[in-house]
Amino acid sequence: KQWYQRRVRGKSQLRCLIDSLQMDQIESLLEYLATWNTNSKHTIVAQNVLFALLSSGHNSSFAENPKLRVHWEALIPYTERHFERLSKLQQQATFLQYTWDRMKLSEL
């Protein structure tokens, strides 16, 4: 329960921080996100920050800024790759659970 409260508080703090950023800081953040997102060790952090950024009040001004477009486009390939990797992992876990359940039934 305690870890969940810290997680919720951390996400809330992240959103407050992102809401306080200026456009040049958002551009720098997107540049860092594109770099972090290329490494699977950092992708969870990158995706959480990206989600907070897209959920922020700034999202309406993203389309108006051509400098940001380059960074958004850099995020797409690796985000898709991570999504595919996690989808395969979920499918494998589901298959493993199904196989385990069938094995338990056959023991009865």
PELINKA-V213498 format. One record per residue. N is the residue number from 0. NEAR is the number of other ideal C-beta (glycine too) atoms within 12 Angstrom. Layout:
BEGIN
n=N near=NEAR
n=N near=NEAR
END
This chain:
BEGIN
n=0 near=7
n=1 near=8
n=2 near=9
n=3 near=10
n=4 near=11
n=5 near=12
n=6 near=14
n=7 near=14
n=8 near=14
n=9 near=18
n=10 near=20
n=11 near=16
n=12 near=17
n=13 near=24
n=14 near=24
n=15 near=16
n=16 near=19
n=17 near=28
n=18 near=19
n=19 near=15
n=20 near=23
n=21 near=14
n=22 near=18
n=23 near=13
n=24 near=18
n=25 near=32
n=26 near=25
n=27 near=18
n=28 near=33
n=29 near=33
n=30 near=22
n=31 near=23
n=32 near=34
n=33 near=28
n=34 near=20
n=35 near=27
n=36 near=33
n=37 near=20
n=38 near=17
n=39 near=18
n=40 near=11
n=41 near=20
n=42 near=26
n=43 near=16
n=44 near=21
n=45 near=29
n=46 near=24
n=47 near=23
n=48 near=32
n=49 near=34
n=50 near=20
n=51 near=28
n=52 near=33
n=53 near=24
n=54 near=18
n=55 near=25
n=56 near=17
n=57 near=27
n=58 near=21
n=59 near=10
n=60 near=18
n=61 near=24
n=62 near=12
n=63 near=12
n=64 near=20
n=65 near=14
n=66 near=19
n=67 near=29
n=68 near=16
n=69 near=15
n=70 near=26
n=71 near=27
n=72 near=16
n=73 near=22
n=74 near=34
n=75 near=18
n=76 near=15
n=77 near=25
n=78 near=26
n=79 near=16
n=80 near=19
n=81 near=27
n=82 near=18
n=83 near=14
n=84 near=16
n=85 near=18
n=86 near=14
n=87 near=14
n=88 near=15
n=89 near=14
n=90 near=14
n=91 near=14
n=92 near=14
n=93 near=14
n=94 near=14
n=95 near=14
n=96 near=14
n=97 near=14
n=98 near=14
n=99 near=14
n=100 near=14
n=101 near=13
n=102 near=12
n=103 near=11
n=104 near=10
n=105 near=9
n=106 near=8
n=107 near=7
END
